[in-house]
Amino acid sequence: MIPFLIMAVVLWGVGAVTQAPTRARWAMIGILYMAVILALAVLPEAHPMRTTLGGSLGEWLLLGGFAGVIAAYRFGLRALRARVAPVAENASDGPFRPAELDRYMRHILLREIGGPGQKKLKEAKVLVIGAGGLGAPVLQYLAASGVGTIGVIDDDVVEASNLQRQVIHTDARLGVPKVFSAAEAMRAQNPFVEVRPYHRRFDASCAVLIRDYDLVLDGSDNFDTRYLVNALCVAEKTPLIAAAITQWEGQISTYNPAENGPCYQCVFPERPAEGMVPTCAEAGVAAPLPGILGTMMAMEALKAITGAGQGLVGRLLIHDALYTETRVITVKKREDCPICGRNSHG
């Protein structure tokens, strides 16, 4: 095959010197390739030309097939970009600036998201409760994915002990409120999203806040907040994605009674007794675990917004990182649930 490669390089070089179009150069190499195939097909086995060319007819056809696949991929990608180009040229009239199209192209290429799904992400408003272990990857991936408006609420400040797992914060921002630290990182990641930091504790007055958002993600670390978030989301008919972690294990589900699924209190009717479920500060937590569950939360949020795939409504996913086991169990709405049941006020 070496003589063929030499001749192909020579043809390409001659084309470059004569300023021949790229297509013309490829056409010349294609003609050369077809000449090789013809020679191998008609010349006898012992012919010196076959020996010079090297390789069997099958090997040369395989090489041509491989080149054809690459050419087809490049043609398809070019065609897809051509479809997107008119939007870029009229960016002032379309939903995306040219820089956004380039940034989100990997989403647009996905059949389940595409341009319409990316537009839904840009128009979505998501509230994240907690800017700690779970909130860190959630916020980073929501911003990177192009979710248009992201609210984050947390009353804590960055401490040295957070940096082992809360990867959105840095040593340089110790003592800074977590919501402002997170907002700085998100804006640096994607200047095209709007970040709304709320440096305050989540309480009952936040019902007004939830009303402003399409979806709530709860990464809080205490049961009082989890039950309150659930009650307010049910009252406002806002879907809730909630996760929790401890030591090596985490769990996640989507709670949406409006879609006939259970709410958080359906699945966990009563708070555990005091001291039964230690906090991360008391029992420790493996550093990547909140990254795993937080990334799952972000993925479920993207699916909920775009309508891609199957979400976790009515299903509870439990991940055991110590033994690398993941299982999903079915959970159902409870008619006697005080929050979303038949006799509730939700």
C-alpha positions as CSV (number, residue, x, y, z in Angstrom):
1,M,0.0,0.0,0.0
2,I,3.0,2.3,0.4
3,P,3.2,3.2,-3.4
4,F,-0.5,4.1,-3.3
5,L,0.0,6.3,-0.3
6,I,3.0,8.0,-1.9
7,M,1.0,8.7,-5.1
8,A,-1.9,10.0,-3.0
9,V,0.4,12.4,-1.2
10,V,1.9,13.5,-4.5
11,L,-1.5,14.2,-6.0
12,W,-2.6,16.1,-2.9
13,G,0.6,18.2,-3.1
14,V,0.2,18.9,-6.8
15,G,-3.4,20.0,-6.1
16,A,-2.2,22.3,-3.2
17,V,0.4,23.9,-5.5
18,T,-2.0,24.4,-8.3
19,Q,-4.6,25.6,-5.8
20,A,-7.1,23.0,-6.9
21,P,-10.3,22.8,-4.8
22,T,-10.2,20.2,-2.0
23,R,-13.0,18.3,-3.6
24,A,-11.0,18.0,-6.8
25,R,-8.0,16.6,-4.9
26,W,-10.2,14.0,-3.2
27,A,-11.6,13.1,-6.6
28,M,-8.1,12.5,-8.0
29,I,-7.3,10.2,-5.0
30,G,-10.6,8.5,-5.5
31,I,-9.8,7.8,-9.1
32,L,-6.4,6.4,-8.1
33,Y,-8.1,4.1,-5.6
34,M,-10.6,2.9,-8.2
35,A,-7.6,2.2,-10.5
36,V,-6.0,0.1,-7.8
37,I,-9.3,-1.9,-7.2
38,L,-9.6,-2.5,-11.0
39,A,-6.0,-3.7,-11.2
40,L,-6.4,-6.1,-8.3
41,A,-9.7,-7.4,-9.8
42,V,-8.4,-8.1,-13.3
43,L,-4.7,-8.8,-13.0
44,P,-3.5,-12.4,-12.4
45,E,-2.2,-13.4,-9.0
46,A,1.5,-13.4,-10.0
47,H,1.4,-10.1,-11.8
48,P,4.2,-7.7,-10.6
49,M,1.7,-4.9,-10.3
50,R,-0.3,-6.8,-7.7
51,T,2.9,-7.5,-5.7
52,T,3.8,-3.8,-5.9
53,L,0.4,-2.7,-4.6
54,G,0.4,-5.2,-1.8
55,G,-2.6,-6.5,0.1
56,S,-5.6,-8.5,-1.2
57,L,-8.6,-7.1,-3.0
58,G,-10.6,-7.7,0.2
59,E,-8.2,-5.6,2.3
60,W,-8.4,-2.7,-0.2
61,L,-12.2,-2.9,-0.2
62,L,-12.2,-2.8,3.6
63,L,-9.9,0.3,3.5
64,G,-12.3,1.9,1.1
65,G,-15.3,1.1,3.2
66,F,-13.7,2.6,6.3
67,A,-12.9,5.8,4.3
68,G,-16.5,5.8,3.1
69,V,-17.9,5.6,6.7
70,I,-15.7,8.6,7.7
71,A,-16.8,10.5,4.6
72,A,-20.5,9.8,5.4
73,Y,-20.1,10.9,9.0
74,R,-18.4,14.2,7.9
75,F,-21.2,14.7,5.3
76,G,-23.9,14.1,7.8
77,L,-22.3,16.5,10.3
78,R,-21.9,19.2,7.7
79,A,-25.6,18.7,6.7
80,L,-26.7,19.1,10.3
81,R,-24.6,22.2,10.7
82,A,-26.1,23.6,7.5
83,R,-29.6,23.1,9.0
84,V,-28.6,25.0,12.1
85,A,-26.7,27.8,10.2
86,P,-29.8,29.8,9.3
87,V,-30.7,30.1,13.0
88,A,-27.2,31.4,13.6
89,E,-27.3,33.9,10.8
90,N,-30.6,35.3,12.3
91,A,-29.6,35.0,15.9
92,S,-31.4,38.1,16.9
93,D,-34.6,36.5,15.7
94,G,-33.9,33.0,17.0
95,P,-33.6,31.5,20.5
96,F,-29.9,31.1,20.5
97,R,-26.8,33.2,19.8
98,P,-24.2,31.6,17.5
99,A,-21.9,31.0,20.5
100,E,-24.8,29.1,22.3
101,L,-25.3,26.9,19.3
102,D,-21.7,25.9,19.3
103,R,-21.8,25.4,23.1
104,Y,-24.9,23.2,23.1
105,M,-24.3,21.3,19.8
106,R,-23.8,18.0,21.6
107,H,-27.3,18.3,23.1
108,I,-28.7,19.4,19.7
109,L,-27.3,16.3,18.1
110,L,-29.2,14.0,20.6
111,R,-32.5,12.9,19.0
112,E,-34.2,13.0,22.4
113,I,-33.2,16.6,23.0
114,G,-32.4,18.4,19.7
115,G,-33.1,22.1,19.1
116,P,-36.6,22.0,20.6
117,G,-35.4,20.4,23.8
118,Q,-32.5,22.8,24.2
119,K,-34.9,25.7,23.8
120,K,-37.0,24.2,26.6
121,L,-33.9,24.1,28.8
122,K,-33.2,27.7,28.0
123,E,-36.7,28.7,28.9
124,A,-36.8,26.6,32.1
125,K,-36.6,27.9,35.6
126,V,-35.1,25.6,38.2
127,L,-34.7,26.2,42.0
128,V,-32.0,24.2,43.8
129,I,-32.2,24.0,47.5
130,G,-28.8,23.6,49.0
131,A,-25.4,24.6,47.6
132,G,-23.5,21.8,49.4
133,G,-22.5,18.3,48.4
134,L,-25.5,17.5,46.2
135,G,-26.1,21.0,45.1
136,A,-22.6,21.4,43.8
137,P,-22.8,19.0,40.8
138,V,-26.4,19.9,40.3
139,L,-25.7,23.5,39.8
140,Q,-22.6,22.9,37.7
141,Y,-24.4,20.6,35.3
142,L,-27.6,22.7,35.1
143,A,-25.5,25.7,34.2
144,A,-23.4,23.8,31.7
145,S,-26.5,22.3,30.1
146,G,-28.0,25.7,29.4
147,V,-30.9,25.8,31.9
148,G,-31.9,29.5,31.4
149,T,-32.7,30.5,35.0
150,I,-31.2,28.8,38.0
151,G,-32.1,29.8,41.6
152,V,-30.1,28.5,44.5
153,I,-31.0,28.9,48.2
154,D,-28.7,28.3,51.2
155,D,-27.9,30.1,54.4
156,D,-24.4,28.6,54.9
157,V,-20.9,29.8,54.1
158,V,-18.0,27.9,52.6
159,E,-15.8,26.1,55.2
160,A,-12.7,24.1,54.8
161,S,-14.5,20.8,55.6
162,N,-16.8,21.4,52.7
163,L,-14.1,21.3,50.0
164,Q,-13.6,17.5,50.3
165,R,-16.9,17.0,48.3
166,Q,-18.5,20.3,47.5
167,V,-16.6,20.8,44.3
168,I,-18.2,24.0,43.1
169,H,-16.4,25.9,45.9
170,T,-12.7,26.7,46.2
171,D,-10.2,27.4,48.9
172,A,-10.1,31.1,47.8
173,R,-13.8,31.5,48.7
174,L,-13.6,30.2,52.3
175,G,-16.1,32.3,54.4
176,V,-18.1,33.4,51.4
177,P,-21.8,32.5,51.4
178,K,-22.2,29.3,49.4
179,V,-24.8,30.8,47.1
180,F,-22.5,33.6,46.0
181,S,-19.5,31.2,45.6
182,A,-21.7,28.8,43.5
183,A,-23.1,31.7,41.5
184,E,-19.5,32.9,40.6
185,A,-18.5,29.4,39.5
186,M,-21.7,29.0,37.4
187,R,-21.4,32.3,35.6
188,A,-17.8,31.5,34.8
189,Q,-18.9,28.1,33.4
190,N,-21.7,29.6,31.3
191,P,-22.3,33.3,30.9
192,F,-25.6,32.7,29.0
193,V,-27.5,31.5,32.1
194,E,-29.2,33.6,34.8
195,V,-28.2,32.7,38.3
196,R,-30.4,33.9,41.2
197,P,-28.7,33.4,44.6
198,Y,-30.8,33.5,47.8
199,H,-28.6,33.7,50.9
200,R,-31.2,32.6,53.4
201,R,-32.7,29.6,55.1
202,F,-35.5,27.8,53.4
203,D,-38.7,28.2,55.4
204,A,-42.4,28.4,54.9
205,S,-42.3,31.8,53.3
206,C,-40.4,30.3,50.4
207,A,-43.8,29.1,48.9
208,V,-43.7,32.4,47.0
209,L,-40.3,31.6,45.7
210,I,-41.3,28.1,44.5
211,R,-44.1,29.7,42.6
212,D,-41.5,31.4,40.3
213,Y,-40.0,28.1,39.2
214,D,-40.9,25.1,37.0
215,L,-39.0,22.5,38.9
216,V,-37.4,22.2,42.4
217,L,-34.3,20.1,43.2
218,D,-33.8,19.4,46.9
219,G,-30.3,18.7,48.1
220,S,-30.8,19.7,51.7
221,D,-29.2,17.8,54.5
222,N,-32.0,17.7,57.2
223,F,-35.4,16.1,57.4
224,D,-37.2,19.3,58.5
225,T,-36.3,21.0,55.3
226,R,-37.1,17.9,53.1
227,Y,-40.6,17.6,54.5
228,L,-41.2,21.3,54.2
229,V,-39.9,21.5,50.6
230,N,-42.2,18.6,49.7
231,A,-45.3,20.1,51.3
232,L,-44.7,23.5,49.5
233,C,-44.1,21.8,46.2
234,V,-47.3,19.7,46.5
235,A,-49.2,22.9,47.4
236,E,-47.8,24.7,44.3
237,K,-48.1,21.7,42.1
238,T,-44.4,21.9,41.3
239,P,-42.4,18.7,40.5
240,L,-39.7,17.9,43.0
241,I,-36.5,15.9,42.5
242,A,-35.0,15.0,45.8
243,A,-31.9,13.1,46.9
244,A,-30.2,12.2,50.1
245,I,-26.8,10.7,51.0
246,T,-25.0,9.3,54.0
247,Q,-21.6,7.5,54.2
248,W,-21.6,5.3,51.1
249,E,-25.2,5.2,50.1
250,G,-27.6,7.6,48.4
251,Q,-31.2,7.7,47.1
252,I,-33.1,9.8,44.6
253,S,-36.6,10.0,43.2
254,T,-38.9,12.5,41.4
255,Y,-42.0,13.4,43.4
256,N,-45.0,14.7,41.4
257,P,-48.5,13.9,42.7
258,A,-49.9,16.0,39.8
259,E,-48.7,13.2,37.6
260,N,-50.3,10.6,39.8
261,G,-47.0,9.8,41.5
262,P,-46.2,9.8,45.3
263,C,-44.9,12.8,47.2
264,Y,-41.9,12.5,49.5
265,Q,-44.1,11.9,52.5
266,C,-45.9,9.1,50.8
267,V,-42.6,7.3,50.6
268,F,-41.2,8.4,54.0
269,P,-44.4,8.9,56.1
270,E,-42.5,9.6,59.3
271,R,-39.3,11.3,60.3
272,P,-36.7,8.9,61.7
273,A,-36.2,9.0,65.4
274,E,-33.6,11.5,66.6
275,G,-30.1,10.1,66.1
276,M,-31.3,7.2,63.9
277,V,-29.9,8.7,60.7
278,P,-26.6,10.5,61.4
279,T,-25.7,13.5,59.3
280,C,-22.6,13.5,57.1
281,A,-20.8,15.7,59.7
282,E,-21.5,12.9,62.3
283,A,-21.0,9.8,60.2
284,G,-18.8,10.9,57.3
285,V,-19.4,10.6,53.6
286,A,-17.3,9.4,50.6
287,A,-16.2,12.4,48.6
288,P,-17.5,11.3,45.1
289,L,-20.9,10.0,46.5
290,P,-22.7,13.4,46.4
291,G,-21.2,13.9,42.9
292,I,-22.8,10.6,41.8
293,L,-26.3,11.4,43.2
294,G,-26.1,15.1,42.4
295,T,-25.3,14.3,38.8
296,M,-28.2,11.9,38.7
297,M,-30.4,14.8,40.0
298,A,-29.2,17.0,37.2
299,M,-29.9,14.3,34.6
300,E,-33.4,13.7,35.9
301,A,-34.0,17.5,35.7
302,L,-32.9,17.6,32.1
303,K,-35.2,14.7,31.3
304,A,-38.1,16.3,33.2
305,I,-37.7,19.5,31.3
306,T,-37.2,18.1,27.8
307,G,-39.4,15.1,28.1
308,A,-36.6,12.7,27.2
309,G,-36.6,9.1,28.4
310,Q,-38.3,7.8,31.5
311,G,-38.0,9.7,34.8
312,L,-38.2,8.5,38.4
313,V,-41.8,9.4,39.2
314,G,-43.1,6.4,41.1
315,R,-39.6,4.9,41.4
316,L,-36.9,5.2,44.1
317,L,-33.3,4.6,43.0
318,I,-30.9,3.5,45.7
319,H,-27.2,3.5,45.1
320,D,-24.6,1.7,47.2
321,A,-21.2,3.0,46.3
322,L,-19.3,0.8,48.6
323,Y,-20.3,-2.4,46.7
324,T,-21.2,-0.6,43.4
325,E,-24.8,-1.7,43.5
326,T,-27.8,0.2,42.2
327,R,-31.4,-0.9,42.6
328,V,-34.8,0.7,41.8
329,I,-37.9,0.0,43.7
330,T,-41.5,1.0,42.9
331,V,-43.1,3.5,45.2
332,K,-46.8,4.5,45.2
333,K,-49.0,7.3,46.2
334,R,-50.7,6.8,49.6
335,E,-54.4,7.8,49.8
336,D,-54.0,8.6,53.5
337,C,-51.0,10.9,52.9
338,P,-51.5,14.1,54.9
339,I,-49.8,16.1,52.2
340,C,-51.1,14.8,48.8
341,G,-53.7,12.2,49.8
342,R,-57.5,12.3,49.3
343,N,-58.2,14.2,52.5
344,S,-55.2,16.6,52.3
345,H,-55.4,20.3,51.5
346,G,-52.8,19.9,48.7
